[in-house]
Amino acid sequence: MTTLEDNDPPLDLAGESLAPPRSASDRAYRIRRLLRYTGVNIASVSIDYAIFLFLTHTYEIPVTASIIAYAIALVFNYDLSKRFVFGSDGSHKSQRRLFVEFLATGLLGLVLTAVATAIGIHAFGFSPMLAKTIAVLICFVTLYIIRSRLVFTRIE
């Protein structure tokens, strides 16, 4: 039976190392990280919509419900991203700095989603659902790139 030492890399739920590889398996690591990021975002979007629908149905305040739901999902997304997607990447930054950078990218995502949805509806005549879906996909890719390269960076 093996034990974890203080200098061992963190492990995910499946027991795989979250530490970035330094070898030719870097591509496989990046694919696993993208798949984890996808899973975390599916969970976050589910929470966002569940809270939004509950608050909208219960209190009939869709704009406020949207803001509250997005904020809760963003915090959830941060926690899961930090634990299961990016591991110790970014550990040279303070927790406050990581959260502020993640929050800033989340606000960028909110604006990007709103603008892309509006363009889809008003410029291209898409249905709101199609425009929102396209906007979410654009936002997903954009935020993954920004978060993996700027927020959760590792020291080489």
Residue pairs with C-beta under 8 A, 6 or more apart in sequence:
4 11
9 17
9 18
9 19
9 87
9 88
10 17
10 18
10 19
10 87
10 88
11 17
11 18
12 18
12 36
12 84
12 87
13 84
16 32
17 87
18 84
18 86
18 87
18 88
19 87
19 88
20 26
20 29
20 87
20 89
20 154
21 28
21 29
33 85
33 86
33 148
34 144
36 84
36 85
37 81
37 85
37 144
37 148
38 140
39 84
40 77
40 80
40 81
40 84
40 85
41 77
41 140
43 76
43 80
44 73
44 74
44 76
44 77
44 80
45 73
45 136
47 69
47 72
47 73
47 76
48 69
48 70
48 72
48 73
49 69
50 69
51 65
51 68
51 69
51 72
51 73
52 62
52 65
52 66
52 69
52 70
54 65
55 61
55 64
55 65
55 68
55 69
56 62
56 65
59 65
70 106
70 110
74 102
74 103
74 106
77 106
78 99
78 102
78 103
78 106
81 102
81 147
81 152
82 90
82 98
82 152
85 152
86 147
86 148
86 152
88 154
89 148
89 152
89 153
89 154
90 98
90 151
90 152
90 153
90 154
92 154
92 155
93 101
98 151
98 152
101 150
101 151
102 147
102 151
105 143
105 146
105 147
105 150
105 151
106 143
108 142
108 143
108 146
109 139
109 142
109 143
112 135
112 138
112 139
112 142
113 132
113 135
113 136
113 138
113 139
114 135
115 135
116 131
116 134
116 135
116 138
116 139
117 128
117 131
117 132
117 135
118 131
119 131
120 126
120 130
120 131
120 132
120 134
120 135
121 127
121 128
121 131
124 131
126 134
